[in-house]
Amino acid sequence: MKQKTATIYYADGHEDVVNLTARAQCKAEEHAQVNGWGSAEDCKIRFVYYYVYAAARTSGKTSLPYDAWIDSIIDVQVNVPEDNDAENPTV
């Protein structure tokens, strides 16, 4: 399985790429539950932003609290690698 990543586009023009780890996903799920967001399906946009934020925090790409971080970004893009092996099963 190939690693999912996310590209973070900041208002100041710089970009960061972070690995979307299991730890970051669990942190996002816990945050959603504690804050009454419901399931990830109920709050897809907020969940994705917090998931990417948690990945940025755990990788040392940001030390900002969530509210300051979300105000500093323009958008995020989740990058799912293509599984080229499925196209050529002999590889």
VOMAR-164004 format. One record per atom (N, C-alpha, C): residue in three letters; x, y, z; residue number from 1. Coordinates in Angstrom, 1 decimal. Layout:
REM residues N
['ala' [X Y Z] NUM]
...
END
This chain:
REM residues 91
['met' [0.8 -1.2 0.0] 1]
['met' [0.0 0.0 0.0] 1]
['met' [0.9 1.2 0.0] 1]
['lys' [0.5 2.2 -0.8] 2]
['lys' [1.3 3.4 -0.9] 2]
['lys' [0.7 4.5 0.1] 2]
['gln' [1.6 5.3 0.5] 3]
['gln' [1.3 6.3 1.5] 3]
['gln' [0.4 7.5 1.0] 3]
['lys' [-0.7 7.8 1.6] 4]
['lys' [-1.5 8.9 1.3] 4]
['lys' [-0.7 10.2 1.8] 4]
['thr' [-0.8 11.3 1.1] 5]
['thr' [-0.2 12.5 1.6] 5]
['thr' [-1.3 13.6 1.4] 5]
['ala' [-0.9 14.8 2.0] 6]
['ala' [-1.8 16.0 1.7] 6]
['ala' [-0.8 17.1 1.5] 6]
['thr' [-1.2 18.0 0.6] 7]
['thr' [-0.5 19.2 0.3] 7]
['thr' [-1.3 20.3 1.0] 7]
['ile' [-0.6 21.1 1.8] 8]
['ile' [-1.2 22.2 2.5] 8]
['ile' [-0.8 23.5 1.8] 8]
['tyr' [-1.7 24.3 1.4] 9]
['tyr' [-1.5 25.6 0.7] 9]
['tyr' [-1.7 26.7 1.7] 9]
['tyr' [-0.7 27.5 2.0] 10]
['tyr' [-0.7 28.5 3.0] 10]
['tyr' [-1.0 29.9 2.4] 10]
['ala' [-1.6 30.8 3.2] 11]
['ala' [-1.9 32.1 2.7] 11]
['ala' [-0.6 32.9 2.3] 11]
['asp' [0.5 32.6 3.0] 12]
['asp' [1.7 33.3 2.7] 12]
['asp' [2.4 32.8 1.4] 12]
['gly' [1.8 31.8 0.8] 13]
['gly' [2.4 31.3 -0.5] 13]
['gly' [3.2 30.0 -0.4] 13]
['his' [3.6 29.6 0.8] 14]
['his' [4.3 28.4 0.9] 14]
['his' [3.4 27.2 0.9] 14]
['glu' [4.0 26.0 0.7] 15]
['glu' [3.2 24.7 0.7] 15]
['glu' [4.0 23.7 1.5] 15]
['asp' [3.3 22.9 2.2] 16]
['asp' [3.9 21.7 2.9] 16]
['asp' [3.2 20.5 2.4] 16]
['val' [3.9 19.4 2.4] 17]
['val' [3.4 18.0 2.1] 17]
['val' [3.6 17.2 3.4] 17]
['val' [2.5 16.6 3.8] 18]
['val' [2.5 15.7 5.0] 18]
['val' [2.0 14.4 4.7] 18]
['asn' [2.5 13.4 5.4] 19]
['asn' [2.0 12.0 5.3] 19]
['asn' [0.8 11.9 6.2] 19]
['leu' [-0.3 11.3 5.6] 20]
['leu' [-1.5 11.1 6.4] 20]
['leu' [-1.4 9.7 7.1] 20]
['thr' [-1.0 9.8 8.3] 21]
['thr' [-0.7 8.6 9.1] 21]
['thr' [-1.9 8.1 9.9] 21]
['ala' [-1.8 6.9 10.3] 22]
['ala' [-2.9 6.3 11.2] 22]
['ala' [-3.0 7.1 12.4] 22]
['arg' [-1.9 7.6 13.0] 23]
['arg' [-2.0 8.4 14.2] 23]
['arg' [-2.8 9.7 14.0] 23]
['ala' [-2.5 10.3 12.9] 24]
['ala' [-3.2 11.6 12.6] 24]
['ala' [-4.7 11.3 12.4] 24]
['gln' [-5.0 10.2 11.7] 25]
['gln' [-6.4 9.9 11.5] 25]
['gln' [-7.1 9.6 12.8] 25]
['cys' [-6.5 8.9 13.7] 26]
['cys' [-7.1 8.7 15.1] 26]
['cys' [-7.2 9.9 15.9] 26]
['lys' [-6.3 10.8 15.8] 27]
['lys' [-6.4 12.1 16.5] 27]
['lys' [-7.6 12.9 15.9] 27]
['ala' [-7.8 12.9 14.6] 28]
['ala' [-8.9 13.6 14.0] 28]
['ala' [-10.2 13.0 14.4] 28]
['glu' [-10.3 11.7 14.5] 29]
['glu' [-11.5 11.0 14.9] 29]
['glu' [-11.8 11.3 16.3] 29]
['glu' [-10.8 11.3 17.2] 30]
['glu' [-11.0 11.6 18.6] 30]
['glu' [-11.5 13.0 18.8] 30]
['his' [-10.8 14.0 18.1] 31]
['his' [-11.2 15.4 18.2] 31]
['his' [-12.7 15.6 17.7] 31]
['ala' [-13.1 14.9 16.7] 32]
['ala' [-14.4 15.0 16.2] 32]
['ala' [-15.4 14.5 17.2] 32]
['gln' [-15.1 13.4 17.9] 33]
['gln' [-16.0 12.9 18.9] 33]
['gln' [-16.1 13.8 20.1] 33]
['val' [-14.9 14.2 20.6] 34]
['val' [-14.9 15.1 21.8] 34]
['val' [-15.6 16.4 21.6] 34]
['asn' [-15.6 16.9 20.4] 35]
['asn' [-16.2 18.2 20.0] 35]
['asn' [-17.6 18.1 19.5] 35]
['gly' [-18.2 16.9 19.5] 36]
['gly' [-19.5 16.7 19.0] 36]
['gly' [-19.8 16.9 17.6] 36]
['trp' [-18.8 16.6 16.7] 37]
['trp' [-18.9 16.8 15.3] 37]
['trp' [-19.7 15.6 14.7] 37]
['gly' [-19.8 14.5 15.4] 38]
['gly' [-20.4 13.3 14.8] 38]
['gly' [-19.3 12.5 14.2] 38]
['ser' [-19.7 11.6 13.3] 39]
['ser' [-18.8 10.7 12.6] 39]
['ser' [-18.0 11.5 11.5] 39]
['ala' [-17.0 10.9 11.0] 40]
['ala' [-16.2 11.5 9.9] 40]
['ala' [-17.2 11.7 8.7] 40]
['glu' [-18.1 10.9 8.5] 41]
['glu' [-19.1 11.0 7.4] 41]
['glu' [-20.0 12.2 7.6] 41]
['asp' [-20.3 12.6 8.9] 42]
['asp' [-21.2 13.7 9.2] 42]
['asp' [-20.5 15.0 9.1] 42]
['cys' [-19.1 15.0 9.1] 43]
['cys' [-18.4 16.3 9.0] 43]
['cys' [-17.2 16.2 8.2] 43]
['lys' [-17.4 15.8 6.9] 44]
['lys' [-16.3 15.4 6.0] 44]
['lys' [-15.3 16.6 5.9] 44]
['ile' [-15.7 17.8 5.7] 45]
['ile' [-14.8 18.9 5.5] 45]
['ile' [-13.9 19.2 6.7] 45]
['arg' [-14.6 19.3 7.9] 46]
['arg' [-13.9 19.6 9.1] 46]
['arg' [-13.0 18.4 9.4] 46]
['phe' [-13.4 17.2 9.2] 47]
['phe' [-12.6 16.1 9.5] 47]
['phe' [-11.3 16.1 8.7] 47]
['val' [-11.4 16.3 7.4] 48]
['val' [-10.2 16.3 6.5] 48]
['val' [-9.3 17.4 7.0] 48]
['tyr' [-9.8 18.6 7.2] 49]
['tyr' [-8.9 19.7 7.7] 49]
['tyr' [-8.2 19.3 9.0] 49]
['tyr' [-8.9 18.7 9.9] 50]
['tyr' [-8.3 18.4 11.2] 50]
['tyr' [-7.3 17.2 11.0] 50]
['tyr' [-7.6 16.3 10.2] 51]
['tyr' [-6.8 15.2 9.8] 51]
['tyr' [-5.4 15.7 9.3] 51]
['val' [-5.5 16.6 8.4] 52]
['val' [-4.3 17.2 7.8] 52]
['val' [-3.5 18.0 8.9] 52]
['tyr' [-4.3 18.7 9.7] 53]
['tyr' [-3.6 19.5 10.8] 53]
['tyr' [-2.9 18.6 11.7] 53]
['ala' [-3.6 17.5 12.1] 54]
['ala' [-2.9 16.5 13.0] 54]
['ala' [-1.7 15.9 12.4] 54]
['ala' [-1.7 15.7 11.1] 55]
['ala' [-0.5 15.2 10.4] 55]
['ala' [0.6 16.2 10.4] 55]
['ala' [0.2 17.5 10.2] 56]
['ala' [1.2 18.6 10.2] 56]
['ala' [1.8 18.7 11.6] 56]
['arg' [1.0 18.6 12.6] 57]
['arg' [1.5 18.8 14.0] 57]
['arg' [2.4 17.6 14.4] 57]
['thr' [2.0 16.4 14.1] 58]
['thr' [2.8 15.3 14.5] 58]
['thr' [4.1 15.2 13.7] 58]
['ser' [4.2 15.8 12.6] 59]
['ser' [5.4 15.7 11.8] 59]
['ser' [6.3 17.0 12.0] 59]
['gly' [5.8 17.9 12.8] 60]
['gly' [6.6 19.1 13.1] 60]
['gly' [6.5 20.2 12.1] 60]
['lys' [5.5 20.1 11.2] 61]
['lys' [5.4 21.1 10.2] 61]
['lys' [4.7 22.4 10.7] 61]
['thr' [4.0 22.2 11.8] 62]
['thr' [3.4 23.4 12.5] 62]
['thr' [3.4 23.2 14.0] 62]
['ser' [3.4 24.3 14.7] 63]
['ser' [3.3 24.3 16.2] 63]
['ser' [2.1 25.1 16.6] 63]
['leu' [1.4 25.7 15.6] 64]
['leu' [0.2 26.5 15.8] 64]
['leu' [-0.9 25.7 16.4] 64]
['pro' [-1.7 26.4 17.3] 65]
['pro' [-3.0 25.7 17.6] 65]
['pro' [-3.9 25.7 16.4] 65]
['tyr' [-4.9 24.8 16.4] 66]
['tyr' [-5.7 24.5 15.3] 66]
['tyr' [-6.4 25.8 14.7] 66]
['asp' [-7.0 26.6 15.6] 67]
['asp' [-7.7 27.8 15.0] 67]
['asp' [-6.7 28.7 14.3] 67]
['ala' [-5.5 28.9 14.8] 68]
['ala' [-4.5 29.8 14.2] 68]
['ala' [-4.1 29.1 12.9] 68]
['trp' [-3.9 27.8 12.9] 69]
['trp' [-3.4 27.1 11.7] 69]
['trp' [-4.5 27.2 10.6] 69]
['ile' [-5.7 26.9 10.9] 70]
['ile' [-6.8 27.0 9.9] 70]
['ile' [-6.9 28.4 9.3] 70]
['asp' [-6.7 29.4 10.1] 71]
['asp' [-6.7 30.8 9.6] 71]
['asp' [-5.5 31.1 8.7] 71]
['ser' [-4.4 30.3 8.8] 72]
['ser' [-3.2 30.5 8.0] 72]
['ser' [-3.2 29.8 6.7] 72]
['ile' [-4.2 29.0 6.4] 73]
['ile' [-4.1 28.2 5.2] 73]
['ile' [-5.2 28.7 4.2] 73]
['ile' [-5.0 28.3 2.9] 74]
['ile' [-6.0 28.6 1.9] 74]
['ile' [-6.8 27.3 1.6] 74]
['asp' [-6.1 26.2 1.6] 75]
['asp' [-6.8 24.9 1.3] 75]
['asp' [-5.8 23.8 1.5] 75]
['val' [-6.4 22.6 1.5] 76]
['val' [-5.6 21.4 1.5] 76]
['val' [-6.0 20.5 0.4] 76]
['gln' [-5.1 19.6 -0.1] 77]
['gln' [-5.4 18.7 -1.2] 77]
['gln' [-4.9 17.3 -0.7] 77]
['val' [-5.8 16.3 -0.6] 78]
['val' [-5.4 15.0 -0.3] 78]
['val' [-4.9 14.3 -1.5] 78]
['asn' [-3.8 13.7 -1.5] 79]
['asn' [-3.1 13.1 -2.6] 79]
['asn' [-3.2 11.6 -2.4] 79]
['val' [-3.9 10.9 -3.2] 80]
['val' [-4.0 9.4 -3.1] 80]
['val' [-3.2 8.8 -4.2] 80]
['pro' [-2.1 8.1 -3.9] 81]
['pro' [-1.3 7.5 -5.0] 81]
['pro' [-2.0 6.5 -5.8] 81]
['glu' [-1.7 6.5 -7.1] 82]
['glu' [-2.3 5.5 -8.0] 82]
['glu' [-1.7 4.1 -7.7] 82]
['asp' [-2.5 3.1 -7.8] 83]
['asp' [-2.1 1.8 -7.6] 83]
['asp' [-1.9 1.2 -9.0] 83]
['asn' [-0.7 1.4 -9.6] 84]
['asn' [-0.4 0.9 -11.0] 84]
['asn' [-0.3 -0.6 -11.1] 84]
['asp' [-0.1 -1.2 -9.9] 85]
['asp' [0.0 -2.7 -10.0] 85]
['asp' [-1.3 -3.3 -10.3] 85]
['ala' [-2.4 -2.7 -10.0] 86]
['ala' [-3.7 -3.2 -10.4] 86]
['ala' [-4.0 -3.2 -11.9] 86]
['glu' [-3.3 -2.3 -12.6] 87]
['glu' [-3.5 -2.3 -14.0] 87]
['glu' [-2.6 -3.4 -14.7] 87]
['asn' [-1.5 -3.8 -14.1] 88]
['asn' [-0.7 -4.8 -14.6] 88]
['asn' [-0.4 -5.9 -13.6] 88]
['pro' [-1.3 -6.9 -13.5] 89]
['pro' [-1.2 -7.8 -12.4] 89]
['pro' [0.1 -8.7 -12.5] 89]
['thr' [0.8 -8.6 -13.6] 90]
['thr' [2.1 -9.4 -13.6] 90]
['thr' [3.2 -8.8 -13.0] 90]
['val' [3.1 -7.5 -12.6] 91]
['val' [4.2 -6.8 -12.0] 91]
['val' [4.4 -7.2 -10.5] 91]
END
